[in-house]
Amino acid sequence: MNGSGLPEFDISAFFDKTTALGQAVELLIYTLIACVVTTVILLVYNRFVKKKLKDKKNIQVRFTQNIIRTLIILVAVIWVLVSSTATTDIGKVLFQGTAIIGAVAGLAAQPVLGDLFSGIALSFNKPFEIGDRIELDNGTRGIVMDITPRHVVIRTIDTIDVIVPNSKINAGLITNMSHNTRIRSAHLKFNVAYGTDIGKAMKAIKTAVVESELTIPAWKGENYGPVYFISYADSSLVLSTTVYYEPSNATEFVLSDINTRVNDIFNKEGIEIPFNYVNVVMKGKD
């Protein structure tokens, strides 16, 4: 055992550690040992986690997993530093130079510590879970894919992963569209021309909603949202309905699918969608 309490192996019998080449070989051997041992530990740990922790979408579970992985890797790095002759001085500084460590932690490591503590706060307060669809106050919107000691991964509608520091999310406004609900909903309005058969138009909209693979029955009951004739507009009759869908589906995908289906059925059934037009009157010179 060395001064740090970590195990120490003496491999000086295989080569001369007093030479630069010997120290380099020693450092390489210790690094390989650390990599192998760390890989085995992580594999065993991951297998244990998969068996014991069934709720992999729990933000607290995911954050704890990433913290433990980070600590395992950190211990391996420290072991290499304090065990190898080439880096033994660095290891002594890490464990004995408390003033230097304090200065580094207070300056260079301040953002890291801020993100770490913000991650802990997020994991306990649980403003969202893995798989929830959220929107930040800067307009970033997507599904929460992961949380690490430093950041949260949000996947946007165009499958781009946005990496946001934990401190930014913890200090900002979060809109969670999946909070404490198993379904989401969106309200749609459709304008049809005056003189349209209202029953026929309402049936067309209902058909589009029911036949969509992205929609599901309403929250209370087995029926999809009904279609209503809600108002008269300047040049159209306004119909509306509410569609329900799984939180994992993007709102944009659902709205696009429903609007496309309604448009196709309207065209097939000859239901007119009114549009504004302008008459231009040209006056000739007398």
WOURSUL-V883094 format. One line per field, one symbol per residue. psi: psi as a letter, one per 40 degrees, with the letter a starting at -180 (. if undefined). A space follows every 50 residues. Layout:
# WOURSUL-V883094
psi->???
This chain:
# WOURSUL-V883094
psi->iadeeiihhhfeediheeiddddddddddddddddddddddddddddddd ddgdgeehdddddddddddddddddddddddedhddedddddddedgddd ddddddcdeddddddddddddddddgeiiheihihieeehhahhdihied ihhhhidffhhhhhidddddeihhhheehfieiiiihiihhiiieihddd ddddddddddeheeiiiidgieiihihihdihidfihhiiihiiiidehh ddddddddddddddddddefhhhiiiihhhhhhih.
